């Protein structure tokens, strides 16, 4: 099957995770690969493993923003009816060029955001 790259255009105030999951649901996909994103977000929380245990203890970092996305990739996998495992790693920079990154827990679109993904 040929993979087609889709672009989701998100607007100011949109929940990034919710909009991605809604798009995948609307398409009827079981799994999607997220290849990137362009734009900026606010109210971001990322998680990073602190231990080597399974599951690891996680440290959560909250970034108010604006937060310019530098990298954004991952997967969205259907678990149960209406339930998704959305695993996206992101890195971004603040106004002073400080860079943060980790597993995206939440993010809200600042001015606009395009997310690129394909059915897996």
N, C-alpha and C positions, 0 to 999 in steps of 0.2 A: 504494500500500500504506500502510495506517495504521501509524504508528510507536507502539510500546508501550514505555513506560519500565519498565525492570526495576530492582530493587534487590537487590544482592548483600550479604548480611550476612557480614562477616568477623569472625573471633575472634582473641583475643590470640595473638600468635606467628605468625599467618599471613603469608606473603609476599604483598604486595598485587599485584604484577605477575603472579605465578604463579596466584593465585586468579582474577584477571580473565581471563587467557588460558584457564584451564580452563573458566570459565563460557561464554566465547564458543565454545570448541571443543565443549563439550557441547550447545550450542544448534545447532551446525552452521552458524554464520554465517561469512561471508567477511570481514565488516567490521562494526565497532561504533563508535558515537560515545559517549564518556564525557562525561556532562554535569555531574557533580559528585560530592562525597563529604562525609560527615559523620563526624567522629571524630578520633582521634589516632593517631600512629605514632611509632616509634622507629627507630634505625639507618637513617636516611635519607641517600641520596646524590642530589644534584641536579647537573645539568651546565648550564653557560652558555657560549655562544660567546665566545671571546676575540679572534678575528680575523674578517675579512670574506672569507676564502678559502673555496673550496668543495672539499672539506668544511672547515669551520672547525676551528681548534684549540679544544679545550674545556677549561674549568676545572671541576674537580669539587669540590664542597663536601660534607663529611660532617657530619651533625647527629645527635648521639646521641639526644636527645629527653628527655622527651616533646615532641612537636611537634604542635601543634593545627592541623588543616587549615583554611585560610581559603578557598582556591580549588583546584579540581581538575578539569581538563577535557582532552580529547584524543581519540585514536582508537586502535583496535586493528585491524590489517589482516593478513590471512593472506598469507604470502609463499610458503612451500612446505609440504609435508606436515609437520605438527608444528612449524612455524616461524612466528613472529609478529613484526610490527613494532608495538611498543607504544609510542606516543608520547604521553605525558601530561605536561602542565605543571601544576605545583603550587606553592602558596605556603602557608606556615604560620608559626606563631609559637611561640617558646620561652616558658618560664616568666617571663622578664623582658620579654616583649612584643617581643623582637627578631624581625624577620620575615626569612625566607629564601625563595627560590624558584628555579625553573628546571625543566629537563626531568628528570623522575623517572627515576633509574637503578635505585634499589631503595628499599624501605620495608617495615617490619614493623609489623603492627598492635600498638598498645599495649594498650588495653583492649577496644576494639570499633571497627568501621568499617562504614559502609554506603556502597556505591559505586552510583551511578545511571548506567545506560547503555541504549542502544537499538540495534537492528540498523540498519545504514546501507545 
